[in-house]
Amino acid sequence: MQGNTLTLLLSILVAASILLTQAGCIVCGLAAAGSAGAGFVSYKKGDLEVTEPISYEEAFTAVDATIQEMGMQLVKREKQPLVGEVKADSHFGKVTYNLKNKGDKLTYISIRVGTFGDAGFQGQIYSKLKSKYGGNPKIDPNTGLPTK
């Protein structure tokens, strides 16, 4: 009887730990499902990442305009047919934009501030960038993510 109780307790602990450690994945999955069709912003390894329904050319033009308007100093601008990288110095720190041509009207954009990323500053930069090619999103100052 005591062995069955120990086994049951151990099973409950394992199940609870799985639920607790995987809760973030469930939330991310629900968020991704809810944002289908829109430019969904996520953070991966410190980068703000978004795929926008704009051309690769429009995205590069928006990055250039954002850098100029925010008073950043251009350090590097490399544009190839399918991928590009732009680096600039700002009062936020070093800003790196990575762009990937995903099709006629689809471009992946990644923004990183500094070495490890800064969600708040990246959200401000994204807001300015998005205003150059589409609606100006409202950014939540606590998360750095666009609000609905």
Secondary structure, 3 states (H helix, E strand, C coil): CHHHHHHHHHHHHHHHHHHHHHHHHHHHHHHHHHCCCCCCCEEECCEEEEEECCCHHHHHHHHHHHHHHCCCEEEEEEECCCEEEEEEEECCEEEEEEEEEEECCEEEEEEEECCCCCHHHHHHHHHHHHHCCCCCCCECCCCCCECC
